Amino acid sequence: MNFEIITDSSANLSDELIRKYGIRIASLTFLVEGVEYRSYDEDKKTDLGKFYEMMRNGQVIKTSLVNTGQFVELMEPILKEGKDILYIGMSSALSGTYQSGVTAAELLAEEYPDRKIITVDSLSASLGQGLLVIYAAQLRDAGRTLAETAEWVMASRLKMRHHFTVDDLMFLKRGGRISATSAMVGTEADASRSRDSSSSCVSMLYRSKSRRSRSPTAIVLRMLDMSRNRSAPSAIRGRS
């Protein structure tokens, strides 16, 4: 293994996949009533059930990006080991986390001129981002170089479309992901939204009067049908 792969916790990778592929995780945090929580902790079992439960109970949750200092703390030990780094981050259109990683990489490049750090904006999040990370790890383990792996990720990110379903669009409105009007209209019905990485945007794909009247299988099949012309696989995520 001639380089390490870093991503942030928004990739929603399971603990099993993180261990299997040796992925390094930069954890975002969220604040609830003055208490800070990490969305990923290497020494603890990841369980975001409490996070979603608090959201459903109406508690105000503020999320915080990974700052530059935290990235430096994560990256520098890897460079000291004589390894290079590929950082695949959450879309820069959704969070400042990716830019923090870029800044850390630039600072460390000055201190470790013999090492390489390549940063890639995944243009995605959640399992869309996670899928790119896993494929990158598989390429690395198959013997691809850092440059070859990064090139594949940068090309493939433009071919991805991932879908997610939500019960209540007000959470997206609070985070600034959609307008107040869209949230008001969409909340009246269950909605499926699509993120198209080629344009780095989130848009409503369709909505139904009641998702409960549609089976999970029917929803997934409809999403797959809408993505069948894409050359790269789709990442589909349902509600938690």
Secondary structure, 3 states (H helix, E strand, C coil): CCEEEEEEHHHCCCHHHHHHHCCEEECCEEEECCEEEECCCCCCCCCCHHHHHHHHCCCCEEEECCCHHHHHHHHHHHHHCCCEEEEEECCCCCCCHHHHHHHHHHHHHHHCCCCCEEEEECCCCHHHHHHHHHHHHHHHHCCCCHHHHHHHHHHHHHHCEEEEEECCCHHHHHCCCCCHHHHHHHHCCEEEEEEECCCCEEEEEEEECCHHHCCHHHHHHHHHHHCCCCCCCCCEECCC
